[in-house]
Amino acid sequence: MGVPSGMELIIIALVVLLLFGGKKIPELAKGLGNGIKNFKKAIKEDDVEEKKDDAEIIEAKEDTATAVKSEESQKS
């Protein structure tokens, strides 16, 4: 099963046109486009949130290291 040839693509397009009609296809394409757009937006927001969480973890580790050094210097 390879990539459909030109004639097969034309037949598929005609079947889709018959099933959904000419007026419904732009609406379906618009809905698909909006879905892809929202998916990409959610991925970007997740990446930003993940980076923010990573920065908070690093900051907490640095604060802990500073506190340990401070306690050690006070004991000496």
MDAnalysis code that builds the backbone (N, CA, C; Angstrom):
import MDAnalysis as mda
import numpy as np

u = mda.Universe.empty(228, n_residues=76, atom_resindex=np.repeat(np.arange(76), 3), trajectory=True)
u.add_TopologyAttr("name", ["N", "CA", "C"] * 76)
u.add_TopologyAttr("resid", np.arange(1, 77))
u.add_TopologyAttr("resname", ["MET", "GLY", "VAL", "PRO", "SER", "GLY", "MET", "GLU", "LEU", "ILE", "ILE", "ILE", "ALA", "LEU", "VAL", "VAL", "LEU", "LEU", "LEU", "PHE", "GLY", "GLY", "LYS", "LYS", "ILE", "PRO", "GLU", "LEU", "ALA", "LYS", "GLY", "LEU", "GLY", "ASN", "GLY", "ILE", "LYS", "ASN", "PHE", "LYS", "LYS", "ALA", "ILE", "LYS", "GLU", "ASP", "ASP", "VAL", "GLU", "GLU", "LYS", "LYS", "ASP", "ASP", "ALA", "GLU", "ILE", "ILE", "GLU", "ALA", "LYS", "GLU", "ASP", "THR", "ALA", "THR", "ALA", "VAL", "LYS", "SER", "GLU", "GLU", "SER", "GLN", "LYS", "SER"])
u.atoms.positions = np.array([
    [0.850, -1.174, 0.000],
    [0.000, 0.000, 0.000],
    [0.893, 1.233, 0.000],
    [0.944, 1.872, -1.121],
    [1.750, 3.073, -1.256],
    [0.880, 4.311, -1.265],
    [1.441, 5.362, -1.735],
    [0.739, 6.630, -1.853],
    [-0.237, 6.537, -3.031],
    [-1.476, 7.020, -2.836],
    [-2.442, 6.955, -3.931],
    [-1.972, 7.766, -5.146],
    [-2.271, 7.244, -6.325],
    [-1.884, 7.951, -7.552],
    [-2.878, 9.079, -7.826],
    [-2.640, 9.805, -8.906],
    [-3.494, 10.939, -9.255],
    [-4.941, 10.550, -9.467],
    [-5.183, 9.450, -10.192],
    [-6.553, 9.021, -10.464],
    [-7.253, 8.593, -9.175],
    [-6.539, 7.922, -8.298],
    [-7.129, 7.507, -7.024],
    [-7.491, 8.719, -6.175],
    [-6.647, 9.737, -6.178],
    [-6.950, 10.956, -5.421],
    [-8.196, 11.646, -5.969],
    [-8.357, 11.652, -7.271],
    [-9.548, 12.263, -7.888],
    [-10.801, 11.501, -7.471],
    [-10.733, 10.190, -7.462],
    [-11.884, 9.379, -7.053],
    [-12.217, 9.636, -5.584],
    [-11.199, 9.703, -4.742],
    [-11.421, 9.993, -3.320],
    [-12.070, 11.359, -3.156],
    [-11.597, 12.363, -3.891],
    [-12.166, 13.713, -3.811],
    [-13.631, 13.713, -4.253],
    [-13.950, 12.980, -5.289],
    [-15.343, 12.907, -5.751],
    [-16.235, 12.232, -4.722],
    [-15.751, 11.171, -4.094],
    [-16.544, 10.500, -3.060],
    [-16.795, 11.438, -1.886],
    [-15.769, 12.165, -1.466],
    [-15.931, 13.128, -0.365],
    [-16.938, 14.199, -0.756],
    [-16.848, 14.684, -1.979],
    [-17.780, 15.702, -2.464],
    [-19.210, 15.174, -2.465],
    [-19.402, 13.943, -2.885],
    [-20.743, 13.354, -2.887],
    [-21.270, 13.141, -1.479],
    [-20.410, 12.727, -0.561],
    [-20.850, 12.470, 0.811],
    [-21.215, 13.740, 1.567],
    [-20.398, 14.763, 1.446],
    [-20.584, 15.953, 2.265],
    [-21.209, 17.125, 1.526],
    [-21.127, 17.153, 0.226],
    [-21.669, 18.276, -0.531],
    [-20.693, 19.431, -0.599],
    [-20.865, 20.263, -1.608],
    [-19.952, 21.373, -1.845],
    [-19.960, 22.432, -0.759],
    [-21.100, 22.631, -0.111],
    [-21.180, 23.678, 0.918],
    [-20.596, 23.233, 2.248],
    [-20.603, 21.945, 2.500],
    [-20.146, 21.437, 3.795],
    [-18.625, 21.314, 3.879],
    [-17.957, 21.125, 2.746],
    [-16.511, 20.906, 2.748],
    [-15.740, 22.102, 3.309],
    [-16.059, 23.360, 2.923],
    [-15.330, 24.487, 3.537],
    [-15.527, 24.575, 5.050],
    [-16.718, 24.223, 5.519],
    [-16.970, 24.232, 6.959],
    [-16.123, 23.171, 7.653],
    [-16.022, 21.996, 7.035],
    [-15.199, 20.936, 7.607],
    [-13.727, 21.337, 7.629],
    [-13.261, 21.965, 6.553],
    [-11.871, 22.408, 6.480],
    [-11.594, 23.480, 7.534],
    [-12.551, 24.385, 7.726],
    [-12.395, 25.439, 8.734],
    [-12.325, 24.823, 10.135],
    [-13.191, 23.857, 10.400],
    [-13.170, 23.182, 11.695],
    [-11.862, 22.446, 11.931],
    [-11.364, 21.794, 10.895],
    [-10.084, 21.102, 10.996],
    [-8.946, 22.088, 11.262],
    [-8.979, 23.211, 10.561],
    [-7.961, 24.243, 10.763],
    [-7.987, 24.797, 12.176],
    [-9.188, 25.052, 12.701],
    [-9.306, 25.550, 14.071],
    [-8.798, 24.519, 15.077],
    [-9.082, 23.252, 14.816],
    [-8.607, 22.199, 15.704],
    [-7.092, 22.134, 15.739],
    [-6.474, 22.226, 14.569],
    [-5.008, 22.205, 14.497],
    [-4.420, 23.423, 15.201],
    [-5.053, 24.579, 14.992],
    [-4.583, 25.819, 15.623],
    [-4.650, 25.706, 17.151],
    [-5.755, 25.185, 17.671],
    [-5.899, 25.034, 19.119],
    [-4.912, 24.017, 19.680],
    [-4.649, 22.964, 18.913],
    [-3.693, 21.948, 19.333],
    [-2.295, 22.549, 19.457],
    [-1.886, 23.319, 18.454],
    [-0.564, 23.949, 18.482],
    [-0.463, 24.950, 19.638],
    [-1.543, 25.682, 19.890],
    [-1.563, 26.648, 20.987],
    [-1.404, 25.939, 22.334],
    [-2.096, 24.814, 22.492],
    [-1.997, 24.060, 23.740],
    [-0.591, 23.506, 23.940],
    [0.038, 23.046, 22.869],
    [1.406, 22.533, 22.973],
    [2.351, 23.649, 23.385],
    [2.191, 24.832, 22.773],
    [3.063, 25.963, 23.101],
    [2.877, 26.375, 24.564],
    [1.625, 26.418, 25.037],
    [1.357, 26.791, 26.420],
    [1.954, 25.761, 27.377],
    [1.886, 24.478, 27.003],
    [2.444, 23.426, 27.837],
    [3.954, 23.563, 27.932],
    [4.606, 23.900, 26.810],
    [6.057, 24.088, 26.813],
    [6.456, 25.252, 27.710],
    [5.703, 26.342, 27.644],
    [5.999, 27.514, 28.477],
    [5.831, 27.158, 29.948],
    [4.759, 26.420, 30.257],
    [4.505, 26.026, 31.639],
    [5.596, 25.081, 32.144],
    [6.036, 24.175, 31.293],
    [7.091, 23.236, 31.668],
    [8.397, 23.973, 31.949],
    [8.737, 24.954, 31.119],
    [9.950, 25.737, 31.336],
    [9.860, 26.516, 32.638],
    [8.660, 27.032, 32.940],
    [8.459, 27.780, 34.175],
    [8.653, 26.858, 35.376],
    [8.109, 25.636, 35.301],
    [8.276, 24.671, 36.384],
    [9.746, 24.305, 36.562],
    [10.466, 24.110, 35.460],
    [11.886, 23.793, 35.529],
    [12.657, 24.924, 36.198],
    [12.322, 26.158, 35.866],
    [13.007, 27.312, 36.465],
    [12.742, 27.367, 37.967],
    [11.520, 27.045, 38.392],
    [11.199, 27.055, 39.815],
    [11.967, 25.962, 40.551],
    [12.136, 24.809, 39.936],
    [12.889, 23.714, 40.559],
    [14.349, 24.118, 40.719],
    [14.919, 24.707, 39.684],
    [16.321, 25.144, 39.746],
    [16.494, 26.198, 40.831],
    [15.555, 27.129, 40.901],
    [15.630, 28.183, 41.921],
    [15.544, 27.579, 43.319],
    [14.666, 26.598, 43.511],
    [14.537, 25.962, 44.822],
    [15.823, 25.234, 45.200],
    [16.471, 24.567, 44.242],
    [17.728, 23.878, 44.516],
    [18.811, 24.883, 44.896],
    [18.847, 26.018, 44.203],
    [19.851, 27.041, 44.515],
    [19.612, 27.610, 45.903],
    [18.342, 27.825, 46.263],
    [18.019, 28.335, 47.594],
    [18.446, 27.344, 48.669],
    [18.236, 26.051, 48.417],
    [18.623, 25.015, 49.370],
    [20.138, 24.981, 49.533],
    [20.858, 25.062, 48.429],
    [22.326, 25.052, 48.487],
    [22.839, 26.260, 49.255],
    [22.235, 27.417, 49.050],
    [22.637, 28.629, 49.760],
    [22.374, 28.491, 51.253],
    [21.243, 27.893, 51.611],
    [20.907, 27.710, 53.020],
    [21.877, 26.748, 53.691],
    [22.256, 25.691, 52.991],
    [23.200, 24.726, 53.555],
    [24.556, 25.384, 53.772],
    [25.031, 26.156, 52.812],
    [26.312, 26.846, 52.951],
    [26.269, 27.833, 54.111],
    [25.129, 28.511, 54.274],
    [24.979, 29.467, 55.357],
    [25.042, 28.777, 56.708],
    [24.392, 27.617, 56.825],
    [24.411, 26.877, 58.081],
    [25.815, 26.378, 58.391],
    [26.531, 25.911, 57.368],
    [27.889, 25.421, 57.566],
    [28.828, 26.544, 58.023],
    [28.648, 27.717, 57.472],
    [29.528, 28.838, 57.862],
    [29.202, 29.309, 59.277],
    [27.956, 29.166, 59.704],
    [27.593, 29.568, 61.054],
    [28.139, 28.586, 62.096],
    [28.257, 27.306, 61.726],
    [28.783, 26.290, 62.635],
    [30.283, 26.471, 62.842],
    [30.971, 27.012, 61.884],
    [32.435, 27.133, 61.957],
    [32.877, 28.254, 62.830],
])
